[in-house]
Structures are given as C-alpha cells and as structure tokens.
C-alpha cells in the first residue's frame, strides 16, 4: 500500500538511504534536513529511478521547534495527510564529561531528545486529528547501557528516546487510539555519523543495515534491533554483561 512518509535528517546517512529504499517500494516522500542542496541531489536521483514517486523537500533544523511544527503541517497540507513520520534527525558529537566538551554534549542531548520530542509532538497532533498514522523513532543499541567517551551523552539521549517512545505507545494503548508506534534500534551501521570510526566490531554496511530497518518499519514492529543478526543476541548480552565488558564497545 502506497504511503506518505515524512523523514527528518534525510540529507545523509540512514535517513538518506531510508528515502531511497522507501522510494523503491513506491512510497511518496516528504524529506527535510538542514542541507537542502543534499536533498535536491537525492530528489533528482529518486526521480530518475522512480518517476511515479512524489518527493517534496523542505529545509528544517529540528532544533528550531517552531519550524518543526510548521514544516510538518506544511507537508501534511501538501500531501493531504501523512501516513508515517520517521524521527531520524540526530547527532553524535561530544566526549567524556568534564573534559571541556559540554557545548557538544549539550547539543547532542538537545538534538537527539528535545528536538525528537518536538517531532513526536508535531507528528502526533497530525495523527490524532487523522485518527491514524505510524510514528517511528530511530534510537540506537547504545541506549541499552551507559557508554564512555563520545557515546556518553549520545547513549543517554537515545535511552531517553526509547522511554519516550514506549510512553507514547502506552498512551495509545490506554486511549485505544489506532496509531502505531515503533522504536528502531540500529546497531553499528556505517553512516556519516560514524564514518571516521575504525575497527568497530559488527559494523554493517549502509544498504543492508538500512534494509533491515525498512523491513522492521514496514512491519510496524514495536521495537527492533537492526540488523536482527547479530544484534538480537548482542542486545540480550549487553543488558546483562558487567559494565567493564560492555564499555569496550564504546
């Protein structure tokens, strides 16, 4: 079934590849990010391969919360509604606390959680009015435990997003509102946010990694570790292993 899908942070990394793969499935796309020139190149690429897919672009800095509500509603009006919103925009700058990097840790926390909160609010206002929709948040397996160095604030912000998503799902269940809610937790999938990281175990290339994410989203899974192998097993272990072992993954 053809869907109208809004993706934030669609100019690079996982968001960009999700746009390609959803277009291949015939879905219409509302894409937004700060770097509009990257979005324009992506739109041209999709138009050449899938001319029947509608692609609309808008500039959006998700830390401009008023703009989040405005852009989401502009897309809703343009498409006559939205079927799925993927809260994907995020960042991973920062370092160990107390080392002078508060500015970057703060920006990571604000982008990955406060801005995600704004996106969820804006999406759910639309979905509640429609009485349908599918909200998807993109968290991370790093949310399962506290992580050292640059992953410290990042992992904490992604853990907050996991709990926020579950709280939204609880709200939907309690009220009987027919809105699907999914939290996707990628493992180590190659993207711009980690392209300089070397020798990371279990690192997966972008295309197959995102394929597993898209499959989970299409199935409207409540929670999914992606790719399922090896991350279903690793997630089980990460939750239970001593911190001195888990921290080596960061």
Secondary structure, 3 states (H helix, E strand, C coil): CCCEEEEECCCCHHHHHHHHHHHHCCCEEEEEECCHHHHHHHHHHHHHHCCCCCEEEEECCCCCHHHHHHHHHHHHHHHCCCCEEEECCCCCCCCCCCCCCHHHHHHHHHHHHHHHHHHHHHHHHHHHHHCCEEEEEECCHHHHCCCCCCHHHHHHHHHHHHHHHHHHHHHHHHHCCCEEEEEEEECCECCCCCCCCCCCCCCECHHHHHHHHHHHHHCCCCEEEECHHHHHHHHHHHCCCCHHHHHHHC
